[in-house]
């Protein structure tokens, strides 16, 4: 390892605890309001910290790192106009962990794809918790290599941590001594009264300092262990994971062809009987007993539920059906029909909501519902293209979902600035 990499790893070791403290200060222990400022500061700090450790391990982040860094920053910037701070915080955490995996080039498929849930679970749990001792190991390696600069900084940091961890015990000892001797308790109370202290603020800072320790170990363990991983070994495991996936596909295609075909026929029958009701209102011809508002609201969530069911059917078929023989080809055709019907349902729900939006104006929940309909439409389209091209296109859909969410937040912010919307 060259001297430049050593310097970067040394910086990573020193900055790990301050980043953890910053995380608790900006993400968890905060006053409401100005989420976008706090989230953006942490997002930028996290990206730089990740880059320092990855480069310190001698790796060069792939180009996809720029995309997910942009997603992380834009998610932070749009947090104040997102549907809720919780949604923004969730998106921030998902983007941050996924960015680490991308920058370290350890995605299962080497790119964003159908194994994204496996990769995220790997990041959140497998590469983080078991490697919380990585900071200690890297520090020990620095000491073995006689890196005097690192030893000086790290010794000071460890000393401060020891004082921090001993402080609650010191306070507990004072309290116990006061219980033993009332005069001592009075003296301590008089001393504390002479000092003007905001005890709530002090308590908050102490809690933050203490909980920053496990957060520090978690963050450093996640990034350092990921950066240390050999990318080629990850790729070799892909074959094993694909073999396991193929072993799950034991159900003969004929049974799942019946399932998908049954759903497709059901929706065709529904369109035949209810087509005029579903489409008439969109062209100005309201069904009897309906006005614009009641028509727009009627059935919207049911349509979304149907789209969700269709995606579950597709996932079940692809997870368990054997991909061989004439019945698999028939099943593929029935899935394409099913997803085409999902697109129709999605367009109908989208247009219904747009009518309600036009009549009553903007709300955050309506914007989120419109985004959900759009993402489900894109998912159905992705399935159709993947089946026709016989190539997984889930990576494109994942990127579309991320970018469209950010665009929805931006549009929400723009609408809040326009009067009468």
N, C-alpha and C positions, 0 to 999 in steps of 0.2 A: 504494500500500500504506500503510495507516494506521500510526500509531505503535505501537499495541498488537500488530499483526501483526509489526512490526519487532522488537519485544521478544521475541516468541515465537520468531522465526527465530534471533535472537541466542542465545537460550537453547538452541535445538536445536544450533547450531554448537558451543557450549561443552560441551554434555552428550554429544555424539556419542562422543568418546574415552572418557570415564568409563564409558559404557554398554558399549562394546566390551570394556573391561577387565573390567567386571563379568560380561559374558558368558563370557569365558575363565576367570575365577576361579570362577564358580558352575557352569558347565555342563561345561567340559572339564578344567581343572586342579583337581581336588577329591579329598577323601578320601571313601571309600564310607560310605554311611549318611546319613540326614536329607536325602534327595533332595528331598522335598516342600518343605522350608524354602528350600533354595537355588533350586529351580525357581520357587517362588512369588515370591520376592524379584525374580528376573529378570523374570518375567511381568508383575508390577505395574509395574516400572521401564520395561519395553518399551512397555506400553500407554500410560503417561504420556508417554513420549518420542514415540511415534507421534502422540498427540493434540496435543502441542505443535507439531510440524512441520505437521500437517494444518491446524490452526487458524491457524498462522502463514502458510500459503499462502492463507488466506481461504476455506477450505472448511468445511462443516459435515458431520461424519460422519453417514451414514444410520442409521436405527434398528437395522438388522441388525448394526451394529458392537457393540451391547451383547451380542447373542447370542454372537458369536465371541470377544468379550473374556471372557465367562463361561466359554466352552469352554476358552480358554487358561488361565485361572486354575484352573479345576477339574481340568484335565489336570495342571497343576503340583502342586496339592494332593494328588491321588491317586497321584502318581508312586511313592511308597514302597510302595504296595500293588498296583501294576500288575504285569503278568506279568514285566517286566524293566525296568531303567533305560533300556536301549536303546529299547524300545517307547515309553516315556514321552518320551525325548528326541526321537524321531522325531515323535511327536504334537505336542510342543511347537514344533518347527520348522515343521511344516506349518500349525499353527494360527496361529503368529506371522506368517508370510508371507501367509497368506490374510486375516488380520485387516487387514494393511496395504492389501491390494487392496480389501477391503470398505469400510474407513474412508475411503479416497480415492475411492470410488465409481467404480472403473474395471473392474468385472467386465464381461466381454464381453456378457452378457445383461442387465446391470444388477441381477442377482440371482444367487443360488446355483443352478446348473443343470447342464445336460449338458456345458458347456464348462469345467468345473472343472479338468480336467487341463491344458487350454490356458492357463487363467488362472494355475495354479500354476507351470507352466513359464515363463510370462511373468514372474512374480514372482521366481522363483529365479535365472533366467539373463538375461532380456532387460532388465529394469528395474534390475538390480543391477550386474552386471559392467561393462556399457558406461558406466554412470553413476557409476563410482567417483571420478571427478574432480569430481562435483557439489559436494562440500564446498569444494574450491578455488574453483570458480566462484561459489558463494554468498558465500564470504568476500571475493572480489574485488568482487562487487556491493556488499557492505556498505562496503568501503573507498571505492569510487567515490561512494557516497552520503554519504561523509564522516560515517559513524556512529562517532563518537569512542569511545563506550563499547565497541562491538564491536571496534574496532581495538585497544584496550588489552588486552582479554581474549584476543583471538585472537593478538596478537603474543606475549604471554606463553606461550600454549599452543604456538605454533609454535617458540618458543625452547626450551621443555622437550623437544619432540619432536626437535629438532636435537641437543640434548645426548644424548638417549636413543639416537638412531641412531649418534652418533659414539662412544658408550661402547665398543661391541665393537671398533671400530677402534683406540681408545686401548689397550685390553687387548692386542690383537694387536701393536701397536707396542711395548709393554713386553716382550712375549714375544720378539719379534725382537731387541730390544736386549740381552736377557738371553742370547740365543744368540750374539751378537757378542762380549760381554764377560762372562766368568764372574763377575768381582767384582760387576758390576752386578746379575747374577742372584741372587747371594748376598745382596746388600743388599736387594733387593726381597723375597726370601724371608724375611729377618729382619723386615722391616717388616710383612709380612702375618701373620707368626706372633705379633707383638705385639698384633694386633687380633683379638679373638674374633668370628669370623664363621661362621655356618652357610652354607657355600658351596652346599649343595643348595638351601636356601631362596632365597638370593640369585640363583642361576642360574634357578630357577623363576620368580621375580619378573621378572628381566630378559627371559626368553623371553616371559612374558605381556605385558610392556610393549611388546616389539618386535612380536609378532603382533597386538597390539591395533590397530596402525596399519591393516593391510589390512581387518581386521574392521570398524573404524570407518568406513573408506571405503565398504565394502560396505553396511553398515546405513544409513548416511546417504544413500548413492546410491539405494538401494531406496525408502526412504520419501520423500525429497525429490522424486525424479523422478516417483514415483507421484502425490504430492500436486500436483505441477505440471501433470500431464496433464489435458487437457480431457475431461471425462466424455462430452460429446456426440460428440466425435470417435471415442471408443471405441465408442459405440453405432452410429455410421455404418459402422464396420468389420464390425459383426455381419452386415450384409447380404452383404458380400463373403465372409465365412467360411461363411455358409450356402450361398452359391452354389457354393463349392468343395466343400462336403459333398455337394451335389446332383450335382455332376459326377462324384463317385466312384461314385454309384449307377447303374451301367451294366448290371449283370447282370440279365437278364430274370427277373421274379419266379417264373416257372415252375420254374426250376432250384433256387432256394432254397426253394420250396414243397416240392419233392421231398425236400430235405435235412431241413427241419423236420418234415415229415410222417413221414419215415422214423424219426427219433428218437422222435417221439411214439408211433408204432405199436410200435416196439421196446420202449418202457417199458410199454405196455399189455399186450404179450405177457408181459413179465417179471412184471408184477403178477398176471397170470392163473395162471402156473405157480408163482410164489413168494409169493403173497399170504398164504397160511396161515403160512409160515415168518416173513415179515416182521412180521406182526401178532399171531401166536399168542402169542409170548413176552411181549408187552406186556400180554396179558390173563391171564397166569398159565399158559398152556399151552406149555411148552417143547418145541421140536423134539427128536427123539431124539438123544442124545449131547451135549446142551447143558445147562449149568446157567446160573444168572442171570449170572454173571460172563462166561463164554465167549460167551453170547448177546449180551450188551451190547457186548462188544468186537468181535465178528465183524461185519465189513462197515461199521463206522462211517466209517472214513476213505475207503472206497470210495464210500459214499453222498455224502460231501462232495465227492469228486472228480467224481462224476456231476453234482452241482449246479453245480460250477464249469464243467464242459464245456457244460452247457445255457446258462449265461450267455454263454460264448464264442460259441456258435451264434447266440444272439440278437443279440449285438453285430456278428457278421459279417453277418447278414441285414440289420440296420438300416443298416449302413455301406455295403453294396454293392448291395442289391436296389432295383430301380426300384419306386417307390411309385405304381403305376398299374395299372388293369385288374383283371379278375376274379381273376387269380392272386395279386395282392397281398392281396386280401380273404381268399382261401383261406389264404395264408401267415400273415396276422394271426391267423386262427382256429387254425391249427396251432401258432403261437407261444403263444397263450393256453392251449392244451391242454398244451404242453410246460412252460410255467411252472407250471401247475396240478400237473403231475406233480412238478416241482421242489419245490413246497410240500409235497407228500406225502413226498417223500424227506427234506426238511428236518425235518419233524415226526418222522419215524421216527428220524433220526439224533439229534435232540434228546432224544427219549424214551429211546433206547438209552443215551445218555450219562447221562441222569438216573437210570436204573436203576443204572448203574455208580457214579454219585455217591452214590446212596442206600446201596449195598452197602459201599463203601470210603471214602466221605467226600470232603471237599474237597481239591483241589489247584489250584494256579494254572493249570496247563496245561488241566485239565478245565474250569475256568471260562472260559478263553479259547476253548476248543473250543465250548462252549455258546453263547458270544457269536457266534462265527463262523457257527454254524448259524442263529441267530436273524437275523443280518444278511442271510444268503443268502435266508432265507425272506422277509424284508421286501423284498429286491431283486426276487424273483419276483413278489410282490404288487404292487410298484410298476410293473413292466412290464405286468402285466395291466390295471391301472387306467389307465395311460398309453395303451394301445392301445384300450381301450373308450371312454375320454373323448377320445381323439385330442389329448391335451395332455401335454407333458412334465412328469412328476412326480419327476424325479430329485433336485430340490432337497430335497424332503421326505425322501427316502431318505438323502441325505447328512447332513442334520441328525439323522435318527434314528440313523445309524451313530455319529456323534460323541457324542450324548447317551447312547446305550446303552453305549458303551465306558466312559464316565465312571461310569455306573450300575453296570457290571460291576466296575469298580475299587473303588467304594464298598462293594458287596456282598462283594467279596473281603476288604476290610479288616474288615468286620463279622464275617465268618466266622472270621477269624484270632483275634478276641477271644473267640469262643464255645468253651468247652472241649468236647472230644469230637467236633468237626466235622472 
